[in-house]
Amino acid sequence: SNATFSITLDVTNNGDLLLSGATAELVIIGADGVVAAELSQPLADLQPGASLQVPFSWHAAGASQWPYTVRARVLYGSQASPAVSLVLLTYARAYLPSVMK
């Protein structure tokens, strides 16, 4: 696949202190369990209760281990937020409404 995936990570500071010096991290893992990409970006300082969006792009050229799982987390000092995951497929699914009688 030569697709480029745009992934936006929404980050919110749920704490009581300024979040400064943190890094957003994405790890993309193929169906075979092998890490295909590790992407990271430093975050701007984030006040308590504030949010920001962190855009990432993954160029999936040569990717062959579909589906891929994307794990995202925020690193701060020696700590990390709980990871959130999503699955990337090579095709789009359309769900039609169902009607029950």
Phi and psi in radians as a Rosetta constraint file:
Dihedral C 1 N 2 CA 2 C 2 CIRCULARHARMONIC -1.876 0.35
Dihedral N 2 CA 2 C 2 N 3 CIRCULARHARMONIC 0.312 0.35
Dihedral C 2 N 3 CA 3 C 3 CIRCULARHARMONIC -1.215 0.35
Dihedral N 3 CA 3 C 3 N 4 CIRCULARHARMONIC 2.615 0.35
Dihedral C 3 N 4 CA 4 C 4 CIRCULARHARMONIC -1.976 0.35
Dihedral N 4 CA 4 C 4 N 5 CIRCULARHARMONIC 2.164 0.35
Dihedral C 4 N 5 CA 5 C 5 CIRCULARHARMONIC -1.723 0.35
Dihedral N 5 CA 5 C 5 N 6 CIRCULARHARMONIC 2.262 0.35
Dihedral C 5 N 6 CA 6 C 6 CIRCULARHARMONIC -1.720 0.35
Dihedral N 6 CA 6 C 6 N 7 CIRCULARHARMONIC 2.131 0.35
Dihedral C 6 N 7 CA 7 C 7 CIRCULARHARMONIC -2.181 0.35
Dihedral N 7 CA 7 C 7 N 8 CIRCULARHARMONIC 2.209 0.35
Dihedral C 7 N 8 CA 8 C 8 CIRCULARHARMONIC -1.968 0.35
Dihedral N 8 CA 8 C 8 N 9 CIRCULARHARMONIC 2.181 0.35
Dihedral C 8 N 9 CA 9 C 9 CIRCULARHARMONIC -1.732 0.35
Dihedral N 9 CA 9 C 9 N 10 CIRCULARHARMONIC 2.104 0.35
Dihedral C 9 N 10 CA 10 C 10 CIRCULARHARMONIC -1.556 0.35
Dihedral N 10 CA 10 C 10 N 11 CIRCULARHARMONIC 2.147 0.35
Dihedral C 10 N 11 CA 11 C 11 CIRCULARHARMONIC -2.058 0.35
Dihedral N 11 CA 11 C 11 N 12 CIRCULARHARMONIC 2.263 0.35
Dihedral C 11 N 12 CA 12 C 12 CIRCULARHARMONIC -2.182 0.35
Dihedral N 12 CA 12 C 12 N 13 CIRCULARHARMONIC 2.345 0.35
Dihedral C 12 N 13 CA 13 C 13 CIRCULARHARMONIC -1.497 0.35
Dihedral N 13 CA 13 C 13 N 14 CIRCULARHARMONIC 1.765 0.35
Dihedral C 13 N 14 CA 14 C 14 CIRCULARHARMONIC -1.535 0.35
Dihedral N 14 CA 14 C 14 N 15 CIRCULARHARMONIC 0.053 0.35
Dihedral C 14 N 15 CA 15 C 15 CIRCULARHARMONIC -1.546 0.35
Dihedral N 15 CA 15 C 15 N 16 CIRCULARHARMONIC -3.026 0.35
Dihedral C 15 N 16 CA 16 C 16 CIRCULARHARMONIC -1.799 0.35
Dihedral N 16 CA 16 C 16 N 17 CIRCULARHARMONIC -0.062 0.35
Dihedral C 16 N 17 CA 17 C 17 CIRCULARHARMONIC -2.103 0.35
Dihedral N 17 CA 17 C 17 N 18 CIRCULARHARMONIC 2.778 0.35
Dihedral C 17 N 18 CA 18 C 18 CIRCULARHARMONIC -1.024 0.35
Dihedral N 18 CA 18 C 18 N 19 CIRCULARHARMONIC 2.314 0.35
Dihedral C 18 N 19 CA 19 C 19 CIRCULARHARMONIC -1.677 0.35
Dihedral N 19 CA 19 C 19 N 20 CIRCULARHARMONIC 1.929 0.35
Dihedral C 19 N 20 CA 20 C 20 CIRCULARHARMONIC -2.309 0.35
Dihedral N 20 CA 20 C 20 N 21 CIRCULARHARMONIC 2.389 0.35
Dihedral C 20 N 21 CA 21 C 21 CIRCULARHARMONIC 1.445 0.35
Dihedral N 21 CA 21 C 21 N 22 CIRCULARHARMONIC 0.296 0.35
Dihedral C 21 N 22 CA 22 C 22 CIRCULARHARMONIC -1.511 0.35
Dihedral N 22 CA 22 C 22 N 23 CIRCULARHARMONIC 2.839 0.35
Dihedral C 22 N 23 CA 23 C 23 CIRCULARHARMONIC -2.306 0.35
Dihedral N 23 CA 23 C 23 N 24 CIRCULARHARMONIC 2.357 0.35
Dihedral C 23 N 24 CA 24 C 24 CIRCULARHARMONIC -1.573 0.35
Dihedral N 24 CA 24 C 24 N 25 CIRCULARHARMONIC 2.398 0.35
Dihedral C 24 N 25 CA 25 C 25 CIRCULARHARMONIC -2.296 0.35
Dihedral N 25 CA 25 C 25 N 26 CIRCULARHARMONIC 2.347 0.35
Dihedral C 25 N 26 CA 26 C 26 CIRCULARHARMONIC -2.085 0.35
Dihedral N 26 CA 26 C 26 N 27 CIRCULARHARMONIC 2.359 0.35
Dihedral C 26 N 27 CA 27 C 27 CIRCULARHARMONIC -2.133 0.35
Dihedral N 27 CA 27 C 27 N 28 CIRCULARHARMONIC 2.194 0.35
Dihedral C 27 N 28 CA 28 C 28 CIRCULARHARMONIC -1.926 0.35
Dihedral N 28 CA 28 C 28 N 29 CIRCULARHARMONIC 2.127 0.35
Dihedral C 28 N 29 CA 29 C 29 CIRCULARHARMONIC -2.133 0.35
Dihedral N 29 CA 29 C 29 N 30 CIRCULARHARMONIC 2.271 0.35
Dihedral C 29 N 30 CA 30 C 30 CIRCULARHARMONIC -1.333 0.35
Dihedral N 30 CA 30 C 30 N 31 CIRCULARHARMONIC 2.948 0.35
Dihedral C 30 N 31 CA 31 C 31 CIRCULARHARMONIC -1.038 0.35
Dihedral N 31 CA 31 C 31 N 32 CIRCULARHARMONIC -0.392 0.35
Dihedral C 31 N 32 CA 32 C 32 CIRCULARHARMONIC -1.462 0.35
Dihedral N 32 CA 32 C 32 N 33 CIRCULARHARMONIC -0.002 0.35
Dihedral C 32 N 33 CA 33 C 33 CIRCULARHARMONIC 1.503 0.35
Dihedral N 33 CA 33 C 33 N 34 CIRCULARHARMONIC -0.008 0.35
Dihedral C 33 N 34 CA 34 C 34 CIRCULARHARMONIC -1.532 0.35
Dihedral N 34 CA 34 C 34 N 35 CIRCULARHARMONIC 2.370 0.35
Dihedral C 34 N 35 CA 35 C 35 CIRCULARHARMONIC -1.245 0.35
Dihedral N 35 CA 35 C 35 N 36 CIRCULARHARMONIC 2.106 0.35
Dihedral C 35 N 36 CA 36 C 36 CIRCULARHARMONIC -1.562 0.35
Dihedral N 36 CA 36 C 36 N 37 CIRCULARHARMONIC -0.527 0.35
Dihedral C 36 N 37 CA 37 C 37 CIRCULARHARMONIC -2.797 0.35
Dihedral N 37 CA 37 C 37 N 38 CIRCULARHARMONIC 2.566 0.35
Dihedral C 37 N 38 CA 38 C 38 CIRCULARHARMONIC -2.226 0.35
Dihedral N 38 CA 38 C 38 N 39 CIRCULARHARMONIC 2.072 0.35
Dihedral C 38 N 39 CA 39 C 39 CIRCULARHARMONIC -2.108 0.35
Dihedral N 39 CA 39 C 39 N 40 CIRCULARHARMONIC 2.461 0.35
Dihedral C 39 N 40 CA 40 C 40 CIRCULARHARMONIC -2.571 0.35
Dihedral N 40 CA 40 C 40 N 41 CIRCULARHARMONIC 2.700 0.35
Dihedral C 40 N 41 CA 41 C 41 CIRCULARHARMONIC -2.550 0.35
Dihedral N 41 CA 41 C 41 N 42 CIRCULARHARMONIC 2.392 0.35
Dihedral C 41 N 42 CA 42 C 42 CIRCULARHARMONIC -1.188 0.35
Dihedral N 42 CA 42 C 42 N 43 CIRCULARHARMONIC 2.527 0.35
Dihedral C 42 N 43 CA 43 C 43 CIRCULARHARMONIC -1.668 0.35
Dihedral N 43 CA 43 C 43 N 44 CIRCULARHARMONIC 2.592 0.35
Dihedral C 43 N 44 CA 44 C 44 CIRCULARHARMONIC -1.211 0.35
Dihedral N 44 CA 44 C 44 N 45 CIRCULARHARMONIC 2.740 0.35
Dihedral C 44 N 45 CA 45 C 45 CIRCULARHARMONIC -0.966 0.35
Dihedral N 45 CA 45 C 45 N 46 CIRCULARHARMONIC 2.434 0.35
Dihedral C 45 N 46 CA 46 C 46 CIRCULARHARMONIC -2.248 0.35
Dihedral N 46 CA 46 C 46 N 47 CIRCULARHARMONIC 2.032 0.35
Dihedral C 46 N 47 CA 47 C 47 CIRCULARHARMONIC -1.207 0.35
Dihedral N 47 CA 47 C 47 N 48 CIRCULARHARMONIC 2.746 0.35
Dihedral C 47 N 48 CA 48 C 48 CIRCULARHARMONIC -0.958 0.35
Dihedral N 48 CA 48 C 48 N 49 CIRCULARHARMONIC 2.317 0.35
Dihedral C 48 N 49 CA 49 C 49 CIRCULARHARMONIC 1.443 0.35
Dihedral N 49 CA 49 C 49 N 50 CIRCULARHARMONIC -0.169 0.35
Dihedral C 49 N 50 CA 50 C 50 CIRCULARHARMONIC -1.498 0.35
Dihedral N 50 CA 50 C 50 N 51 CIRCULARHARMONIC 2.735 0.35
Dihedral C 50 N 51 CA 51 C 51 CIRCULARHARMONIC -2.264 0.35
Dihedral N 51 CA 51 C 51 N 52 CIRCULARHARMONIC 2.778 0.35
Dihedral C 51 N 52 CA 52 C 52 CIRCULARHARMONIC -2.647 0.35
Dihedral N 52 CA 52 C 52 N 53 CIRCULARHARMONIC 2.810 0.35
Dihedral C 52 N 53 CA 53 C 53 CIRCULARHARMONIC -1.899 0.35
Dihedral N 53 CA 53 C 53 N 54 CIRCULARHARMONIC 2.372 0.35
Dihedral C 53 N 54 CA 54 C 54 CIRCULARHARMONIC -2.052 0.35
Dihedral N 54 CA 54 C 54 N 55 CIRCULARHARMONIC 1.919 0.35
Dihedral C 54 N 55 CA 55 C 55 CIRCULARHARMONIC -1.483 0.35
Dihedral N 55 CA 55 C 55 N 56 CIRCULARHARMONIC 2.441 0.35
Dihedral C 55 N 56 CA 56 C 56 CIRCULARHARMONIC -2.259 0.35
Dihedral N 56 CA 56 C 56 N 57 CIRCULARHARMONIC 2.684 0.35
Dihedral C 56 N 57 CA 57 C 57 CIRCULARHARMONIC -2.245 0.35
Dihedral N 57 CA 57 C 57 N 58 CIRCULARHARMONIC 2.348 0.35
Dihedral C 57 N 58 CA 58 C 58 CIRCULARHARMONIC -2.097 0.35
Dihedral N 58 CA 58 C 58 N 59 CIRCULARHARMONIC 2.077 0.35
Dihedral C 58 N 59 CA 59 C 59 CIRCULARHARMONIC -1.553 0.35
Dihedral N 59 CA 59 C 59 N 60 CIRCULARHARMONIC 1.863 0.35
Dihedral C 59 N 60 CA 60 C 60 CIRCULARHARMONIC -1.548 0.35
Dihedral N 60 CA 60 C 60 N 61 CIRCULARHARMONIC 0.475 0.35
Dihedral C 60 N 61 CA 61 C 61 CIRCULARHARMONIC -1.003 0.35
Dihedral N 61 CA 61 C 61 N 62 CIRCULARHARMONIC 2.252 0.35
Dihedral C 61 N 62 CA 62 C 62 CIRCULARHARMONIC 1.411 0.35
Dihedral N 62 CA 62 C 62 N 63 CIRCULARHARMONIC -0.017 0.35
Dihedral C 62 N 63 CA 63 C 63 CIRCULARHARMONIC -1.159 0.35
Dihedral N 63 CA 63 C 63 N 64 CIRCULARHARMONIC 2.263 0.35
Dihedral C 63 N 64 CA 64 C 64 CIRCULARHARMONIC -2.368 0.35
Dihedral N 64 CA 64 C 64 N 65 CIRCULARHARMONIC -0.011 0.35
Dihedral C 64 N 65 CA 65 C 65 CIRCULARHARMONIC -1.831 0.35
Dihedral N 65 CA 65 C 65 N 66 CIRCULARHARMONIC 1.009 0.35
Dihedral C 65 N 66 CA 66 C 66 CIRCULARHARMONIC -1.374 0.35
Dihedral N 66 CA 66 C 66 N 67 CIRCULARHARMONIC 2.621 0.35
Dihedral C 66 N 67 CA 67 C 67 CIRCULARHARMONIC -1.349 0.35
Dihedral N 67 CA 67 C 67 N 68 CIRCULARHARMONIC 2.755 0.35
Dihedral C 67 N 68 CA 68 C 68 CIRCULARHARMONIC -1.793 0.35
Dihedral N 68 CA 68 C 68 N 69 CIRCULARHARMONIC 2.509 0.35
Dihedral C 68 N 69 CA 69 C 69 CIRCULARHARMONIC -1.853 0.35
Dihedral N 69 CA 69 C 69 N 70 CIRCULARHARMONIC 2.314 0.35
Dihedral C 69 N 70 CA 70 C 70 CIRCULARHARMONIC -1.863 0.35
Dihedral N 70 CA 70 C 70 N 71 CIRCULARHARMONIC 2.149 0.35
Dihedral C 70 N 71 CA 71 C 71 CIRCULARHARMONIC -1.961 0.35
Dihedral N 71 CA 71 C 71 N 72 CIRCULARHARMONIC 2.240 0.35
Dihedral C 71 N 72 CA 72 C 72 CIRCULARHARMONIC -2.132 0.35
Dihedral N 72 CA 72 C 72 N 73 CIRCULARHARMONIC 2.496 0.35
Dihedral C 72 N 73 CA 73 C 73 CIRCULARHARMONIC -2.770 0.35
Dihedral N 73 CA 73 C 73 N 74 CIRCULARHARMONIC 2.931 0.35
Dihedral C 73 N 74 CA 74 C 74 CIRCULARHARMONIC -1.981 0.35
Dihedral N 74 CA 74 C 74 N 75 CIRCULARHARMONIC 2.286 0.35
Dihedral C 74 N 75 CA 75 C 75 CIRCULARHARMONIC -1.815 0.35
Dihedral N 75 CA 75 C 75 N 76 CIRCULARHARMONIC 2.349 0.35
Dihedral C 75 N 76 CA 76 C 76 CIRCULARHARMONIC -2.512 0.35
Dihedral N 76 CA 76 C 76 N 77 CIRCULARHARMONIC 1.930 0.35
Dihedral C 76 N 77 CA 77 C 77 CIRCULARHARMONIC 1.064 0.35
Dihedral N 77 CA 77 C 77 N 78 CIRCULARHARMONIC -2.211 0.35
Dihedral C 77 N 78 CA 78 C 78 CIRCULARHARMONIC -1.702 0.35
Dihedral N 78 CA 78 C 78 N 79 CIRCULARHARMONIC 0.186 0.35
Dihedral C 78 N 79 CA 79 C 79 CIRCULARHARMONIC -1.928 0.35
Dihedral N 79 CA 79 C 79 N 80 CIRCULARHARMONIC 2.816 0.35
Dihedral C 79 N 80 CA 80 C 80 CIRCULARHARMONIC -2.453 0.35
Dihedral N 80 CA 80 C 80 N 81 CIRCULARHARMONIC 2.553 0.35
Dihedral C 80 N 81 CA 81 C 81 CIRCULARHARMONIC -1.253 0.35
Dihedral N 81 CA 81 C 81 N 82 CIRCULARHARMONIC 2.830 0.35
Dihedral C 81 N 82 CA 82 C 82 CIRCULARHARMONIC -1.046 0.35
Dihedral N 82 CA 82 C 82 N 83 CIRCULARHARMONIC 2.452 0.35
Dihedral C 82 N 83 CA 83 C 83 CIRCULARHARMONIC -1.345 0.35
Dihedral N 83 CA 83 C 83 N 84 CIRCULARHARMONIC 2.502 0.35
Dihedral C 83 N 84 CA 84 C 84 CIRCULARHARMONIC -2.006 0.35
Dihedral N 84 CA 84 C 84 N 85 CIRCULARHARMONIC 2.583 0.35
Dihedral C 84 N 85 CA 85 C 85 CIRCULARHARMONIC -2.254 0.35
Dihedral N 85 CA 85 C 85 N 86 CIRCULARHARMONIC 2.686 0.35
Dihedral C 85 N 86 CA 86 C 86 CIRCULARHARMONIC -2.513 0.35
Dihedral N 86 CA 86 C 86 N 87 CIRCULARHARMONIC 2.799 0.35
Dihedral C 86 N 87 CA 87 C 87 CIRCULARHARMONIC -1.968 0.35
Dihedral N 87 CA 87 C 87 N 88 CIRCULARHARMONIC 2.288 0.35
Dihedral C 87 N 88 CA 88 C 88 CIRCULARHARMONIC -1.734 0.35
Dihedral N 88 CA 88 C 88 N 89 CIRCULARHARMONIC 2.263 0.35
Dihedral C 88 N 89 CA 89 C 89 CIRCULARHARMONIC -1.918 0.35
Dihedral N 89 CA 89 C 89 N 90 CIRCULARHARMONIC 2.858 0.35
Dihedral C 89 N 90 CA 90 C 90 CIRCULARHARMONIC -1.529 0.35
Dihedral N 90 CA 90 C 90 N 91 CIRCULARHARMONIC -0.046 0.35
Dihedral C 90 N 91 CA 91 C 91 CIRCULARHARMONIC -2.401 0.35
Dihedral N 91 CA 91 C 91 N 92 CIRCULARHARMONIC 2.806 0.35
Dihedral C 91 N 92 CA 92 C 92 CIRCULARHARMONIC -1.715 0.35
Dihedral N 92 CA 92 C 92 N 93 CIRCULARHARMONIC 2.531 0.35
Dihedral C 92 N 93 CA 93 C 93 CIRCULARHARMONIC -1.898 0.35
Dihedral N 93 CA 93 C 93 N 94 CIRCULARHARMONIC 2.436 0.35
Dihedral C 93 N 94 CA 94 C 94 CIRCULARHARMONIC -2.040 0.35
Dihedral N 94 CA 94 C 94 N 95 CIRCULARHARMONIC 2.259 0.35
Dihedral C 94 N 95 CA 95 C 95 CIRCULARHARMONIC -1.904 0.35
Dihedral N 95 CA 95 C 95 N 96 CIRCULARHARMONIC 2.098 0.35
Dihedral C 95 N 96 CA 96 C 96 CIRCULARHARMONIC -1.565 0.35
Dihedral N 96 CA 96 C 96 N 97 CIRCULARHARMONIC 2.606 0.35
Dihedral C 96 N 97 CA 97 C 97 CIRCULARHARMONIC -1.162 0.35
Dihedral N 97 CA 97 C 97 N 98 CIRCULARHARMONIC 2.513 0.35
Dihedral C 97 N 98 CA 98 C 98 CIRCULARHARMONIC -1.804 0.35
Dihedral N 98 CA 98 C 98 N 99 CIRCULARHARMONIC 2.567 0.35
Dihedral C 98 N 99 CA 99 C 99 CIRCULARHARMONIC -2.054 0.35
Dihedral N 99 CA 99 C 99 N 100 CIRCULARHARMONIC 2.219 0.35
Dihedral C 99 N 100 CA 100 C 100 CIRCULARHARMONIC -1.944 0.35
Dihedral N 100 CA 100 C 100 N 101 CIRCULARHARMONIC 2.378 0.35
